[in-house]
Amino acid sequence: QVQLVESGGGLVQAGGSLRLSCAASGRTFSRYDMGWFRQAPGKEREFVAAIRWSGGSTYYANSVKGRFTMSRDNAKNTAYLQMNSLKPEDTAVYYCAAGGSWTPLAKDYPYWGQGTQVTVSS
């Protein structure tokens, strides 16, 4: 089992950048594929990015491709989401998740953090 805590959210102007972190407890972090999801008010939770347990492969939603970069440091039990060129439509609560399937489907991730708010002003 793994517990996840996100940080790094905040308020930023359009065009700005933020770096989210997802700190994991436990010794098994490196066994899990990791994902970032987001949920805006009144909308379904949507996939943002995923990374394999080794960090060797990443996968992005079309809406963030070229602007967001996901990475991980298994020695630090931490995953990251670097968000550049932010847009107002990126405003949402961002969640990190751990699982074993490296898919864009939230149902495939059994472990979730509590979320961190990202607000992008126009």
N, C-alpha and C positions, 0 to 999 in steps of 0.2 A: 504494500500500500504506500501511497505517496500523498503528501499534503502540499498544496500550492498556494503561494501568496504573491499577488501581483503588486507592482508599484510603478511609479513614473508617470501616471496620468496627470492631467491638468488642463489649463486653459491656454490656448495658443492661437495666434492669428493665422488666417489662411496663408499658405506658403511656408509656414514655419515647420519645425521639426520637434519630435518627442521620441524618447527611447523608453520603452516599457521593459520591465524586468519581471521575471517569474521565478521566484526562489522556491526550490523544492526541498522537502525534508526527506530523510531516509537515504539508505545506501543504494537504492535500486533505480535512481533517476536515470542513469545511463542505459537502462534496459527499455525505456519508454520512448516511443515516438511522441512528439509534442505538437500541439496545435494552438493557434490563436483564433478566437472567434470574437464577434462583437454583436451587440444588440442595441439598436436605437429604440427610443420610445415608440410603442405601438407597432413595432416590427418584429419579425421572427429573428432568432439568433442566426447569424450567418458566418460562414467560414471566411477566414482571412488568410491564414498561412499555416503550413505544417513543415516539420523537419524530422528526418529520420533519427533514430536513436544515436547513430554515429555522427550525425551532423553532416553527412556526406551528400544528402539530397534535400532540396527544399521545393516547395510547391505553393503557389499563390493564387488567390482569387484574381480574376481579370481586373476587377475594380482597383486593385492595389499594386498590380504588377508594375515593376519599374519605379515605384515610389517607396515601397516597404521592403525591408530585408529582415528575415528571421535568422537567428543564429543561436548557438548554445555553447556553454562551457561545462562539460561534464565534471571537470575537476571542481568547479564551484557550484554544481547542482543548480545551475541557472540557465534559463532560456531568455532570449531577448527579442524585441521587435523594434527595429529602427524605422521610424515613420518620417518620411520627408515629403515636402510639397503637399502638406496637409490641406484638405478641402473641408468646407462646412459639412459636406455629406459624410465625412469620416467621423462625425460626432456620434459617440456611442459609449456604452460600457464595454470595455475590452476584457475578455476572459482568457486565461490560459488553461490548457487541458492536457492531460497525459493519457496515453493509450498505447495500444500495440498494433494498430492497423494502418496508420498513416493514411487516413482518408479525410475527405472534407465533411464527413457526416458527424454531427455532434453526438449522435447515439453511440458511436464507436469509441468514445472517450469516457471511461468510467470515473476519472478523477478531474475535479474542477477547482479553480480558485474562486475567490469571492468577487473578483472583478475590480477594475479601476476605471474611473470616468475620464474620458477624453472629450474635450469641447473645443471645437474649432470655430472661431468667430470670423465673420466675413468683413 
